[in-house]
Amino acid sequence: MSQELSVITDEQVEILLADLLEHYGYDFTGYSKASIKRRILRLYSLDKQVSFAEFRYTINNDTAYFKRFVEQITVNVTEMFRDPGFFKTLRDVVLPKLGTYPFIRIWLAGCSTGEEAYSISIILKELNLLHKSLIYATDLNPVVLEKAAQGMFAMSQMKQYSENYILSGGAKDFSSYYTANYSLAKFSEDLKSRLIFSTHNLVSDHSFNEFQLILCRNVLIYFDRDLQHKVLNLFDESLEGLGYLALGSKETLDFSPLSKNYKRVPAEKIWRKVG
């Protein structure tokens, strides 16, 4: 493949993003340019595309390929009980406070393939709060949501997930939560019973409920500053007074005009709405 063909210019990236908005209503224009370009280039060479024109034509006219495109440029890196210290704080500090409420509504934004949703479900069950909780797990990408709804993860990951679980304060036998099905671990139906998976686009969709806890970890880092502010405002509108907002380890509320209404939970990227 000649060097010319394997490179996509910034201008061509802009053209593709404009196409996605016009044809499919997906707005990626506020995403970090460098990160999105890297992903587009990776897919372009992975699928051995012959020319930019053909690549663009396929994305716009072949819905199956469009699904693949969105799947590749949205970020789906996740594991159960990732950052165990964070989940330990949820278990020890945040959820017991919310446990005094008659009902707990949780929004997990950018849930990807669902590992985090099942992790929260497990902690709620162990705190005897699952029966009065509802977890809305949303993502832009319908393909990852289908996978999340199945509640099946690679058996090869279970050793790591079990270690994370123990570090996050879990005291049970982790394998009691799933059944081994050849190379897959299938998580139990009762964990799934309080989970609602649905598509939601943080960029263009509105608030759809009032929540006591919103988690959106490692999504904002892919957005430019304007879009980060827009999404944080959406979360603020969706969070009731004294509710909690949890972000990823490299994300912060500190430089947002909203920060004056929030108080940080020590040691973790979790803020409580007090204003």
C-alpha positions as CSV (number, residue, x, y, z in Angstrom):
1,M,0.0,0.0,0.0
2,S,1.5,3.3,-1.0
3,Q,2.2,5.8,1.8
4,E,-0.3,8.3,0.3
5,L,-3.2,5.9,0.6
6,S,-2.5,4.9,4.2
7,V,-2.8,8.5,5.4
8,I,-6.0,10.3,6.1
9,T,-5.8,14.0,6.4
10,D,-7.4,16.1,9.2
11,E,-9.8,17.5,6.6
12,Q,-10.9,14.0,5.6
13,V,-11.5,13.2,9.3
14,E,-13.8,16.3,9.4
15,I,-15.6,15.1,6.3
16,L,-16.3,11.7,7.8
17,L,-17.5,13.2,11.1
18,A,-19.8,15.6,9.2
19,D,-21.2,12.5,7.2
20,L,-21.9,10.6,10.4
21,L,-23.9,13.6,11.8
22,E,-25.8,14.1,8.6
23,H,-26.6,10.5,7.8
24,Y,-26.9,8.9,11.2
25,G,-27.3,11.7,13.7
26,Y,-24.1,10.6,15.5
27,D,-22.1,13.7,16.6
28,F,-18.4,13.0,17.1
29,T,-17.3,16.6,16.3
30,G,-16.5,17.4,20.0
31,Y,-14.3,14.3,20.5
32,S,-10.5,14.7,20.8
33,K,-9.2,15.0,17.2
34,A,-6.0,13.1,17.8
35,S,-7.7,10.2,19.4
36,I,-10.4,9.8,16.9
37,K,-8.0,10.2,13.9
38,R,-5.8,7.5,15.4
39,R,-8.8,5.1,15.6
40,I,-10.0,5.9,12.1
41,L,-6.5,5.3,10.7
42,R,-6.3,2.0,12.5
43,L,-9.6,0.8,11.1
44,Y,-8.6,2.1,7.6
45,S,-5.5,0.0,7.5
46,L,-7.0,-3.0,9.4
47,D,-9.7,-3.3,6.7
48,K,-7.3,-2.7,3.9
49,Q,-9.3,0.1,2.4
50,V,-8.2,1.1,-1.1
51,S,-9.0,4.8,-1.0
52,F,-10.6,7.4,1.2
53,A,-13.5,7.8,-1.2
54,E,-14.4,4.2,-1.1
55,F,-14.0,4.1,2.7
56,R,-16.4,7.1,3.0
57,Y,-18.9,5.5,0.5
58,T,-19.0,2.3,2.5
59,I,-19.6,4.0,5.8
60,N,-22.4,6.1,4.4
61,N,-24.1,3.3,2.5
62,D,-23.5,0.0,4.3
63,T,-25.2,0.0,7.7
64,A,-23.4,-3.1,8.8
65,Y,-20.0,-1.4,8.1
66,F,-21.2,1.8,9.8
67,K,-21.9,-0.2,12.9
68,R,-18.4,-1.6,12.8
69,F,-17.0,1.9,12.3
70,V,-18.8,3.3,15.4
71,E,-17.7,0.2,17.3
72,Q,-14.1,0.8,16.4
73,I,-14.0,4.5,17.1
74,T,-15.9,4.5,20.4
75,V,-13.7,3.4,23.3
76,N,-14.6,0.0,24.9
77,V,-11.9,-0.7,27.4
78,T,-13.3,-2.0,30.6
79,E,-13.1,-4.7,33.3
80,M,-15.0,-5.7,36.4
81,F,-14.1,-3.8,39.6
82,R,-11.5,-1.7,37.7
83,D,-9.7,0.5,40.1
84,P,-10.7,-1.5,43.2
85,G,-10.2,1.5,45.5
86,F,-12.9,3.3,43.7
87,F,-15.4,0.4,44.2
88,K,-14.3,0.1,47.8
89,T,-15.3,3.7,48.4
90,L,-18.7,3.1,46.7
91,R,-19.2,0.1,49.0
92,D,-18.0,1.7,52.2
93,V,-19.1,5.4,51.8
94,V,-21.4,6.2,49.0
95,L,-23.9,3.3,48.7
96,P,-24.5,3.0,52.5
97,K,-25.5,6.7,52.5
98,L,-27.9,6.1,49.6
99,G,-29.1,3.0,51.3
100,T,-31.2,5.2,53.6
101,Y,-33.3,6.3,50.6
102,P,-36.6,4.4,49.8
103,F,-35.3,3.9,46.2
104,I,-31.9,4.3,44.5
105,R,-31.6,5.3,40.8
106,I,-28.2,5.0,39.3
107,W,-27.0,6.1,35.8
108,L,-23.9,4.4,34.4
109,A,-23.1,6.5,31.3
110,G,-20.8,5.0,28.7
111,C,-21.3,1.5,30.1
112,S,-19.6,-0.3,27.2
113,T,-19.9,-4.1,27.4
114,G,-21.3,-3.9,30.9
115,E,-18.5,-5.1,33.3
116,E,-19.0,-2.0,35.5
117,A,-22.8,-2.4,35.6
118,Y,-22.5,-6.0,36.9
119,S,-19.8,-4.9,39.4
120,I,-22.2,-2.3,40.9
121,S,-25.0,-4.9,40.9
122,I,-22.9,-7.3,42.9
123,I,-22.0,-4.6,45.5
124,L,-25.7,-3.5,45.8
125,K,-26.7,-7.2,46.3
126,E,-24.0,-7.6,49.1
127,L,-25.3,-4.4,50.8
128,N,-28.8,-5.8,50.5
129,L,-29.8,-2.8,48.4
130,L,-30.3,-4.4,45.0
131,H,-34.0,-5.0,45.4
132,K,-34.7,-1.3,45.8
133,S,-32.2,-0.1,43.1
134,L,-32.4,0.5,39.4
135,I,-29.2,0.8,37.3
136,Y,-29.6,2.5,33.9
137,A,-26.6,1.5,31.9
138,T,-26.3,3.5,28.7
139,D,-23.9,3.7,25.8
140,L,-23.8,5.3,22.3
141,N,-23.0,2.0,20.7
142,P,-25.8,-0.5,20.3
143,V,-23.4,-3.4,19.6
144,V,-21.7,-3.2,23.0
145,L,-25.1,-2.9,24.7
146,E,-26.2,-6.2,23.1
147,K,-23.2,-7.9,24.6
148,A,-23.7,-6.2,28.0
149,A,-27.3,-7.4,28.2
150,Q,-26.1,-11.1,27.8
151,G,-24.0,-10.8,30.9
152,M,-21.3,-13.2,29.5
153,F,-17.7,-12.5,29.8
154,A,-14.5,-14.4,29.0
155,M,-13.7,-17.1,31.5
156,S,-10.0,-16.2,31.1
157,Q,-10.8,-12.8,32.7
158,M,-12.3,-14.3,35.9
159,K,-9.1,-14.6,37.8
160,Q,-8.3,-10.9,37.3
161,Y,-11.9,-9.9,38.1
162,S,-11.9,-12.0,41.2
163,E,-8.7,-10.3,42.5
164,N,-10.2,-6.9,41.8
165,Y,-13.4,-7.9,43.6
166,I,-11.5,-9.0,46.7
167,L,-9.4,-5.7,46.7
168,S,-12.7,-3.8,46.4
169,G,-13.9,-5.3,49.7
170,G,-15.7,-8.3,48.4
171,A,-15.8,-11.2,50.9
172,K,-17.8,-13.9,49.0
173,D,-16.6,-16.5,46.6
174,F,-16.7,-14.5,43.4
175,S,-17.4,-17.6,41.3
176,S,-20.8,-17.9,43.1
177,Y,-22.0,-15.1,40.9
178,Y,-21.6,-16.9,37.6
179,T,-21.8,-20.2,35.9
180,A,-19.0,-21.4,33.6
181,N,-20.3,-22.1,30.1
182,Y,-17.3,-23.4,28.1
183,S,-15.0,-20.4,27.6
184,L,-17.6,-17.9,29.0
185,A,-18.8,-17.0,32.4
186,K,-22.5,-16.3,32.5
187,F,-23.6,-13.9,35.4
188,S,-26.7,-14.8,37.3
189,E,-30.1,-13.5,36.3
190,D,-30.8,-11.7,39.6
191,L,-27.8,-9.4,39.0
192,K,-29.3,-8.6,35.7
193,S,-32.8,-8.1,37.0
194,R,-32.2,-4.5,38.1
195,L,-30.2,-3.4,35.1
196,I,-31.7,-1.5,32.1
197,F,-29.4,-1.3,29.1
198,S,-30.3,1.4,26.5
199,T,-28.7,3.7,24.0
200,H,-28.0,7.2,25.0
201,N,-25.8,9.8,23.2
202,L,-24.2,12.1,25.8
203,V,-23.6,14.6,23.0
204,S,-27.1,15.1,21.7
205,D,-29.6,13.4,24.1
206,H,-31.2,15.0,27.1
207,S,-31.6,14.1,30.7
208,F,-34.1,11.2,31.1
209,N,-34.5,10.9,34.9
210,E,-33.3,12.1,38.3
211,F,-30.5,10.1,39.8
212,Q,-28.9,9.7,43.2
213,L,-25.6,8.4,41.6
214,I,-24.2,9.0,38.2
215,L,-21.0,7.2,37.0
216,C,-19.2,8.2,33.9
217,R,-15.6,7.0,34.1
218,N,-13.0,7.4,31.4
219,V,-15.4,8.9,28.8
220,L,-14.8,12.6,29.2
221,I,-11.1,12.3,28.5
222,Y,-12.0,11.7,24.8
223,F,-14.0,14.9,24.6
224,D,-12.8,18.5,24.0
225,R,-13.3,21.0,26.8
226,D,-16.6,22.5,25.4
227,L,-18.2,19.1,25.1
228,Q,-16.9,18.1,28.6
229,H,-18.7,21.2,30.0
230,K,-21.9,20.3,28.1
231,V,-21.9,16.7,29.4
232,L,-21.1,17.8,33.0
233,N,-24.1,20.2,32.8
234,L,-26.3,17.3,31.6
235,F,-25.1,15.2,34.7
236,D,-25.8,18.2,37.0
237,E,-29.3,18.5,35.6
238,S,-29.8,14.7,36.1
239,L,-28.5,14.5,39.6
240,E,-30.7,15.2,42.6
241,G,-29.4,17.3,45.6
242,L,-26.9,15.3,47.8
243,G,-26.5,12.8,44.9
244,Y,-23.0,11.6,43.8
245,L,-21.1,12.0,40.6
246,A,-18.2,9.7,39.9
247,L,-15.6,10.3,37.1
248,G,-12.5,8.5,35.9
249,S,-9.1,8.7,37.4
250,K,-7.9,11.3,34.9
251,E,-11.1,13.4,34.9
252,T,-12.1,16.2,37.3
253,L,-14.9,18.5,38.1
254,D,-12.5,21.0,39.6
255,F,-12.3,23.4,36.6
256,S,-16.0,23.4,35.9
257,P,-18.2,26.3,36.9
258,L,-20.3,23.6,38.6
259,S,-17.6,22.7,41.1
260,K,-18.8,25.2,43.6
261,N,-21.9,23.1,44.1
262,Y,-20.0,19.9,44.8
263,K,-17.8,18.6,47.6
264,R,-15.3,15.9,46.8
265,V,-15.2,12.6,48.6
266,P,-11.6,12.2,49.9
267,A,-9.2,10.1,47.9
268,E,-11.5,9.3,45.0
269,K,-12.9,11.0,41.9
270,I,-16.4,11.2,43.4
271,W,-18.2,14.4,44.2
272,R,-21.4,15.0,46.2
273,K,-23.8,17.7,45.1
274,V,-24.3,20.1,48.0
275,G,-25.2,23.4,46.4
